Amino acid sequence: MKTSFFTALLTLICFSFMAFQCDDNDSATMEEEQTELRTLKAEIESFASQSECNTNTECQYIAFGSKPCGGPWGYLVYSTSIDTEKLKQMVEDYNQKEADFNTKWGIMSDCALAPQPSSVNCENNTCVAVY
């Protein structure tokens, strides 16, 4: 009688653990996540580089990347000739993924602030940061 009670109790506990286990697919390795971040970064930079400035567009910049100490790694310069809302969403998603990566893997960096452009100019149909 005692044996069947303990067996039933142990079975119930095991099923409880299986029912409430976390399944958040965090099985990716650090290298796989780094590759994904590099790919996303290249896509964003490629998208931004398609922009052209002229008399009908405006040059802008956005904080890009997430340093472990806080703040961006740098600033991405672009013009309003592209879908700026799409670019802003892509950058926001990337910045969050990089911040999550830094936390998950305990990444460290210097705590120097990336210089923010004082302005952006249009030169030869390309936006250029001025520091």
N, C-alpha and C positions, 0 to 999 in steps of 0.2 A: 504494500500500500504506500509506504513512504517512498519507495523507489519510483513508482509511477507518478506520484505527486511532484517529486523533484524533476523527473524527466519532462513532465508537462510544463512545469515552471521554466525549466531551462529552454524548452522549445519555444515557449511564449516570449521569453526574453530575446532569443535569437531572431525570431520573426519581427519583433519590435525594432531591433537594430537594423534589420534589412529594410523594413518599411520606411524608416526615417533617415536612412543614410543620405549623405550629400552626394549629388551627382552633378557637379558643376563643370565637368570636363576640363579640369585644370591639369590634364595629363601632358600638355605640351611642354617640351623642354625649353630651357632658357634660350638655346640657339634657335629653335623654331620660332619662338616669340620675337627674337631679335630680327630674324629674317622677315617676319611679317611686318615689323615696324619699319625696317629699311624699305620694303616694297611700298608700304603706304606713304612713306615720306617721299619716295621717288615719284609716285603718282601725283601727289599734291604739288610737288615742285614742277612737274611736267605740266600740270593743269594751269598753274599760275604763270608759267613761262609762255603760255599761248596768248597771254594778254598783250595788247598793244596800246600805247598811249598816243593821243592826238588831241586836237582841239575839242573833240566831243567826249573825251573820257577824262577821268581823274586818277591820279596815282595815289595809292594807299599802301599801308603795311599792317601786318598782324603778327602778334606774338606767336612763335612757332617752336614747339617742343616743350618738354617739361624737365627741368633740371631736378635732381634729387633734393637739392637744398632749397628749391623753390624758384619760381620765375622761369622764363623761357630760355632756350639755348640761343635763340636769335630771333630775327624778324624776317618775315617773308614779304617781299615787295611785289605788288601786282597793280593792274589797272582795272577800272570798272568796265572794260570791254568784255569781260567774261562774266559768268554767273557768280556774282560775289557771294550770294547766300549759300550756294553750293560749296564754294571754297571755304567760307567761314565754318560751315558744318563739318566739312572734311577735316579742317584744322582742329576744331574743337574735339572731334572724335579721336583724332591722332594724339592730341595733347593728353586726353584722359587715358588712353591706352598706354602711353609712355609713362604717365604718373603711376598707373596701376602696376606696370612692369617694374618700375623702380622700387615700389613698395614690396611687391611680391618677392623680388630677388635681392633685396637689400643693396641696391646700387648706390654708389657714392660718387660725388663729384666735388669740384671746388665750389665755393659759394659766391663766386664773383658774379656780378650782375652783367648780363649781356647789354652792350650799349644800344640804346633806342635811337633810331634815326631822328634827327632834328627836323628833317623834311624829306620829301621824295620829289625828284624832278623827272621830267620827261626828256630823255636824250635819245635821238635817233629812233623814235617810236618805242623806246623801252624805258620803263620806270627804273630809276636808280636812287638808292638810298644815299642821303647826305648825313654825315655824322659830324 
